[in-house]
């Protein structure tokens, strides 16, 4: 289990992920985006061949989406922005990198889109009874 100083979004561009927090386990297929705020202890697990993408959010953007772990339906716009923010421009020296200001604009579009989205979790609650 790990905890980050910044909140982050996790997207499975292909395959299926599970995100486990003290609140339970969420299943995150390719049509969902998982949000884990800063300070929440969690772990990710990929099931099969999974293309996992992670985007960290600064506190100024993170405050615009829920203060608790959440799973959102990924709109077409959110999916494309997530792919752009985690694509070749981030690791391929031959691909031109986004400028800092362009990256911030893309992050703002993503956060705006998610702040309007309804939570659509595929959630398995963590049992609290010692007998379980």
C-alpha positions in Angstrom: 0.0 0.0 0.0 1.2 3.5 -0.8 0.2 7.1 -0.2 1.1 10.0 -2.4 1.5 13.7 -1.5 -0.5 14.6 -4.7 -3.8 13.1 -5.8 -3.8 11.1 -9.0 -6.1 9.8 -11.7 -5.6 6.2 -13.0 -6.9 5.1 -16.3 -6.7 1.7 -18.0 -6.3 2.5 -21.7 -6.6 -1.3 -22.1 -7.4 -4.1 -19.7 -8.8 -3.8 -16.2 -7.4 -2.4 -12.9 -8.5 -2.6 -9.3 -7.9 0.2 -6.9 -7.9 -0.8 -3.2 -8.3 1.7 -0.4 -9.4 1.4 3.2 -12.9 2.1 1.9 -12.9 -1.0 -0.4 -12.0 -2.1 -3.8 -13.1 -0.4 -7.1 -12.9 -2.2 -10.4 -11.7 0.2 -13.1 -12.2 -1.1 -16.7 -11.2 0.9 -19.8 -14.4 3.1 -19.6 -13.7 4.4 -16.1 -11.2 6.8 -14.4 -10.3 6.3 -10.8 -9.4 9.2 -8.6 -7.4 8.8 -5.4 -6.9 12.1 -3.4 -3.6 12.8 -1.6 -3.1 11.0 1.6 -5.3 8.0 0.9 -3.4 4.7 1.3 -4.0 2.6 -1.7 -2.7 0.0 -4.1 -3.4 -0.7 -7.8 -3.5 -4.1 -9.4 -3.6 -4.9 -13.1 -5.6 -7.9 -14.3 -4.1 -9.4 -17.5 -2.5 -7.3 -20.2 -3.3 -3.7 -18.9 -2.1 -0.4 -20.2 -2.2 1.7 -17.0 -2.0 5.5 -17.3 -1.4 7.8 -14.3 -1.8 11.6 -14.0 -0.9 13.4 -10.9 -2.8 16.6 -9.9 -1.5 19.6 -8.0 -3.6 20.5 -5.0 -5.0 23.6 -6.8 -6.7 21.3 -9.4 -7.4 18.4 -7.0 -9.6 20.6 -4.9 -12.1 20.8 -7.8 -13.0 17.1 -7.6 -14.1 14.9 -4.7 -12.1 14.7 -1.5 -12.7 11.0 -1.4 -11.6 8.1 -3.7 -14.0 8.0 -6.6 -14.6 6.3 -10.0 -16.0 8.2 -12.9 -17.3 7.2 -16.3 -14.6 8.3 -18.8 -16.1 10.6 -21.4 -14.6 10.6 -24.9 -12.9 13.9 -24.0 -11.5 12.7 -20.7 -10.1 9.6 -22.4 -8.4 11.6 -25.2 -6.9 14.1 -22.7 -5.6 11.2 -20.5 -4.0 9.5 -23.5 -2.4 12.8 -24.6 -1.1 13.6 -21.1 0.4 10.1 -20.8 1.4 9.4 -24.4 4.7 9.5 -26.3 5.3 13.2 -25.6 6.1 12.1 -22.1 8.7 9.4 -22.8 9.8 9.4 -26.5 12.6 11.8 -27.2 11.5 12.0 -30.9 8.0 13.2 -30.0 7.8 16.9 -29.3 6.9 17.6 -25.6 4.0 19.7 -24.5 5.0 23.0 -23.0 4.2 23.5 -19.3 1.4 25.9 -20.1 -0.1 23.4 -22.7 0.0 20.6 -20.1 -1.7 22.8 -17.5 -4.4 23.7 -19.9 -5.0 20.0 -20.7 -5.1 19.1 -17.0 -7.7 21.9 -16.5 -9.9 20.5 -19.3 -9.6 17.0 -17.7 -10.5 18.3 -14.2 -13.4 20.4 -15.6 -14.8 17.3 -17.4 -14.5 15.1 -14.4 -16.0 17.7 -12.0 -19.1 17.6 -14.2 -19.2 13.8 -14.4 -21.2 11.6 -12.1 -19.5 9.0 -10.0 -20.1 5.5 -11.4 -18.2 3.1 -9.2 -17.9 -0.6 -9.6 -17.2 -0.8 -5.9 -16.8 -3.7 -3.5 -17.0 -2.3 0.1 -14.3 -3.3 2.6 -15.9 -5.5 5.3 -15.8 -4.0 8.8 -17.1 -6.9 10.8 -14.3 -9.0 12.4 -16.2 -12.2 11.6 -15.7 -11.5 7.9 
